[in-house]
Amino acid sequence: MACRQMPATLFDPIPPPLLLRAYRAGMFPMADSRDDTQVYWVEPRERAIIPLEGFRCARSLAKTIRQDRFRVTCDADFGAVIAACAAPRRDGPETWISRRIDASYRALHAAGHAHSIECWDDGRLVGGLYGVSFGRVFCGESMFSTVRDASKVALAWLVALMRRSGAVLLDCQFMTDHLASMGAVTISRDDYLRLLDWAAEAGPACSLPQAYAAVLSEAAGGSEPGSAGGPPSSPGKLIAQSLTQTS
């Protein structure tokens, strides 16, 4: 893994144009602790991605999604998601999401290039993820879960929404057992950069929030995709159906 240190001025956020240029070049920022003022630009020699058509949706996960165990939203509370991802984990390492990086992604969200998926249970935020979006690329940054399967549901929704939007590259940065179980694969830096150049060229048919809104509208309009005036379906059923049809 290659790192380049970037000088910092207290906790000033990284300007959104600079942050986007870094992502387009295959780099992303990290820090050593919550209060670290320094930012390191990271370029992994091996990159984890999830091929969208290779996403593994286990039967138990599909059932959880189909039953709408969680209310899933998009960009409903980006700040709460990144705060939860940055929170200390029991027996876990120090967070890499410094206050400066936190502020940088919030600014990028305000500019329309960072999005979150939230999972709610009885009004409580219990899981979610956030990442950076440009062209037909979504670079996943972090996820969290306080109840079983919440982060898996958020990731499944992300994959389904990316498919609907026309996005093609889901970057997961580093491989974990959790991601591998859901279809993530590791590719070289050079292969990743070739994919990135291709996927960053043109924008998708719609944004992630627009794809989310379309799912809600479709669910309200009928039980089958494309139907109108039929009995209401549920967002979870539509998402589970779209994943299991091609998984």
Summary of the structure (lengths in Angstrom):
residues: 247
radius of gyration: 17.7
end to end distance: 31.9
largest distance: 57.7
contacts: 806
relative contact order: 0.18
helix: 40%
strand: 23%
